[in-house]
Amino acid sequence: MRIDILTLFPEMFDSPLHHSILHRAQERGIVVVAVTNIRDFTTDKYRKVDDKPYGGGPGMVMMPGPVFDCFEHVEKLAPQRGRVILLTPQGPRLDQAKARELAQEERLILLAGRYEGFDERIRLGLDAEPISIGDYVLNGGELAAMVIVDSVVRLLPGALGDEDSAQDDSFSDGLLEYPQYTRPEDFRGMKVPGILLSGDHGKIAEWRRRQSLERTANWRPDLLGPDAR
Ligand code: 4HQ
């Protein structure tokens, strides 16, 4: 897979891309991630990328010119267009099903904006699909783009080591994950549930299932369907 990211803050991506699973996936050639600075595609003396909103109101809006020029440059860096995604709270929310869908693509192009958002003609003209990572307001789309990269790359074949597992994780079966314990057996008086020390794998599986259902009902009833809420 190739992932292109268009941003005004390319340096923000350095650390996450150079650690752990994302770093290893790139080294193994499982994914190529390329970050391009939108400001490099300005043509004026001040390298201006934002302007006041028509109709008035607070804040600034990303101008279409530099974003289109940047996009048209980046688009040509690989043969396929893949999916073009615009990070914004005004879009369908990212979930594990969407991450799995994106992981099937050969290419993703992510547009991470700043200020109050993008001139609407950017979404329309580039036919970009809006995706939100959640119902809260970030200072920019960069962290949201990183969340997409992180959740998608770990699903690519070979990205996880043997120790890591994409199988058992929360949402693989639509439920929250059961609680985990490791040594010591007694930590400051808090004991590991006896069942996990029993060696009875049938009973353990049953206990974990119960725990998953209980936590989901308590903390995320929305995952159990509209009737459970
Ligand atoms: N943003 N999910 C882009 C977000 C956001 C979100 C804030 C992104 C402002 C310009 N993006 N701008 N939530 O809060 O994706």
Residues whose N, C-alpha, C, O or C-beta is under 5 A from the ligand:
A	BS01	4HQ	L87 T88 P89 G113 R114 Y115 E116 G117 I131 S132 I133 G134 Y136 V137 L138 N139 G140 G141 A144
